[in-house]
């Protein structure tokens, strides 16, 4: 889907036709949208292929299509789609800066773009392309932070369930969250590299007041990296702890089963002796020999159980 936007009284509004300083947003695109972006707007096929690549890393470059020169940026955005095995993941967003328009291309509908469309970003301006890029990158960092908090909230809920009963489903959910954190950490770091290039690259020249906004975006992106690393470390420690608990529970069960097996083996051994085809004392003269054997087996089993279940002595 391709939608055109412009600004009216510092608010983003939808437009029905192309105009100067407009913003063309393409998301959930199909083959027809790709053909339109290539032939109508003059975007190279190789660049479109890179943007459609789910694993494409953030970068910036200047491209000459023979008719005009434009600057292309690729950034990573967080996406949440419930129902998938890994609901939180990242996708590339292409930002194409033409002299008279801005084009953004993404495979999915993202909260970062939706927040801009719904005028949730203060100071958003389409006339200034540098400010547009910085506001979008800043909103991307904010969306990462919001998604990380949601992941942490889900992790805490799963940990509460695991405290009651360790189940495979909860452990699989923790593994899914761990994958999401890996995706987020990698994507935020590539965005950080892009921000470093923006500070040094001559492709986009920032004014003095724009440098302050760029520094704010860098700080917020670093905060997202630190938060992702912290949550990832906590989750790794949590999974290791639950793995230790599972192993300890298994050891306890095996010890109990071994104790029961040994205790049951004692009367079996006694009965085996008295069941041999060999003469034993008192087997004919004493009518209560069977009862005596039973009592002997019970006493031996109790003694064996006490010995096996007695806690080890502590060395002082």
N, C-alpha and C positions, 0 to 999 in steps of 0.2 A: 504494500500500500504506500502511495506517495501523497503527501499532504504539504501544502504551501502555507507558510505563516509569515506574518509581518507584525510590526509593532504599532500600536495606537495608544497614545498617552502612556507610554512606558509599559504597556500591557501586550502580551502576545495574543494575537487573534488570527483566526484562520482566514486565508485569502483564496479566491477562486482563480486568480491569474497571477502570472509572474510579474514582479515589479522590482525596482532597484532596492538593494539591501534586504531582500527577502530570504527566508529560511525554508529550504526544501527538506522535509524529513521523510526518509524512506525506511520502513520497518516491515517485518514479516513479508519480505519481498519474494516474488515469484520470478519465473523466467521472463515474463512480459515486462516487469518492472526493471529487470537488469538490462534488457534491450533498450528500454526508454532512457535509462541512465547513461548508457553507452552512446546511443545515436543522437538523442535530443540534447543532452547536457554535456556531451563530449568527454566522459570519464573513460579512461583506458580500461580495456577488458582485463588486463593483468592486475590492475589495482582492485577491480571489483572481485576478481578471484581471490586475492589476498584477504579482502574484507570478509568474504564468505567462508574463509578457512577458520574453523573454530579454534585452532591453536595458534593463530597469528599473533605475534608479539607487538607491543606498542612501538611506534617509530614515527619519524617525520621526514618528508622528502618533498622536493619540488619537481613538478612534471610539466613537460612541454608537449602538448598533443598536436602541435603543428598550427593550431589556430590561436591559442592563448596559453599562457602559463598560469598554473595554479599550484597551491600548496596542499599537500595531503598529509593528514595525521591519522594514526590508528591508536586508539586507547582501549583499555579493557574495562568493561562494565559488569557489575554483579547482577545476576538474574535469579529469580526465585520462581520455580514452577512446581507446585505440589503434585504429587502422584508419580514423580520420577524416582528412580532408585537413589539419585543424588539430587535433591530438589534445589540446592544452592550451587550455582556454578557461574562461570564468567564467559562473556562473548566479546569479540572485537567490535568496536564502533569506528567507522570511518568518518572523518571530518574533512570535507573538501572546501577549501577557501578560494573562490573565484573573486575577481575584482568587484563584481556587482552582486554576488549572492553567496550563500553558504548552503552546503548540502551535507546532511548526515545520513549515514547508511548503517543499518544494523539488522541482524537476522531476527531479533526478538524485540518485543515491546519491553522497554526497561523503565524502572522507576525514576532513573536519572533524567531521561528525556520527558517523561510524564510530568515530573515536578516543574520542569521549565515551561511546558505547555500550559500547566495550571497556574502559572505565575507565582510559584512558591519560592523563586530565587530573586532576592532583592538586587536592584541595580542592573537587571538584565537588559542588554541593549543589542540590537541586530546591526545598528549602524557601525559599531566598532567591533571588528572581527576579533581583535586581540582579547577584548573583554569577553566576547562570546566564548572563546576557547577556554579562558581561565575560569569563567563561571561554570562551564560544563565540567571541567576537570575538578573544580572544587566540589561540585554537586556529586560527582562520581565518588570522591573520597568520603563525602558525607553518607552516601548510600552504602558504601562498604562498611562504615562504622555502624550504621543501623542494622545491616544484615549480620554483622558479627555479634551484636548484642542479641539479636534474635536466635542465632546459633547457640550462644551461651545460655540463653533462657531454656532452649530445648535440651541442652546438655544437662542442666540442673534438674529438669523434670525427669529425664531418663535415669539419672543417678538416684533419685528418690524411689523410682520403681525398682531399680536394681537392689536397693537396700532391703526391700521387702522380699524379693525373690529374683534370683539371677536366671534370666531367660535368654534364649538365643535372639529373639526379636529385638530386645533392647540393645544387646551387644552389636547387632547388625546396624541399628540406628546410630550408635556411637561411631561405628566405622564409616558410615555415610557422612556424618558431621566432620570426621577427621579428613575425609577426601575433600569436602567443601573448603575446609580451612587451608588445605594445601593449594587448592585452586586460587583461593583469595590471596594467600601470601605471595604466590608466584605472580599473579596479575598486578597486585599493588606495587611490587618491586619493579615490574616492567614499566608501570606508569611513573614511578619515581625516576627511572632512567630517562623517560621522555621529558619529564620536568627539568632534569639536569641539562638535557640537550636544548630545551627552550631557553635556558639561562645563558647558553653559550652560542647557540646557532644564529647565524645571520638571516635565516629564512623568515623569522618573525622578529621584528624590532619593537620592543616595548617602550612606552613612554615612562616617565618617572613615576607617575601615579599608578601605572599598571604594574610596576615592579613590586610595589607593596602588596597588591593583590596576588601576584605570583608567589611571593614569599609566604603569604597566608595559605595558599593552596599547598605549597611544599610542606609546611608545618602540619597541616591537616592530613596529608598523605602519609607523612612519617608516623603520625599518631595512629593511623589505621594499620601500618606495618607492625608497630609495637603491640597494638591490641591483638592483632592476628597471631603474632608470635607467642604472646602470653596465653591466649586461649588454647593454642595448639599444644603448648607445654603442659598446661593443666589437663587437657584431654588425654595426652599421652600418659601422664602420670596416673590419671584415673583408670585408664584401660589396663595399665600394668598392675595397679592395685587390685582390680577385679580379677585379673588373670591369676594373681597370687592367691586371692580368696578362693577361686574355683579349684586351684591346685591343692590348697590346704583342705578344703572340704572333701576332695577326692581322697586325700591321704587319711582323713579321719574315718571315712566310710570303709576304706580298705582295711584299716586297723581294726575296726569293729567286726568286719566280716571274718578277718583272720582269727580274732579272739573267739568268736562263736564257733568257728570250725575246729579250733584246738579243744575247746571245752566239750564239744560234742564228740570229739575223737576219744576222750578218756573213757566214758562208759562203753563205747564201741570196743575199745581195746580189752576191757575187763570181760565183757560178754564173750569176746572171741576166745579168751583163755578158757573160760568155763564151758564153752561150747565145743571144745575139742574132744575127740574120741579117746580121752585119757582119763583114768580114774583120779578123782579128786577126793580129798578128805571130807567126810561128813555128807557126801552126796546121797547116801542111802539111809543113814541112821538119823539124820536131822531133817525134819519135814519143813523147817523154816530156812533151809539153805537158799532158796530162791529169793525170799524176802531179804536175807542178809546180803546177797549179791546186789540187789537193787539199792539197798541203803548204802552199801560200800560205793556203788557207782555215783550216787547222788552226792555223797560227802566228797568224793574225789573230784567231781565236777565243780562243786562249790569252792573247794580249795584252789583248783586250777583257775577258776574265774577271778578269785580274790588276788591271786599272785599276778595274773596277766593284766588286771585293771588297776593295780596299785601304782600310784604315781611314783616316778623315780625320785630318789633322795637328792636333795640339793646339797652341793658341796659349799661349805662356808669357808 
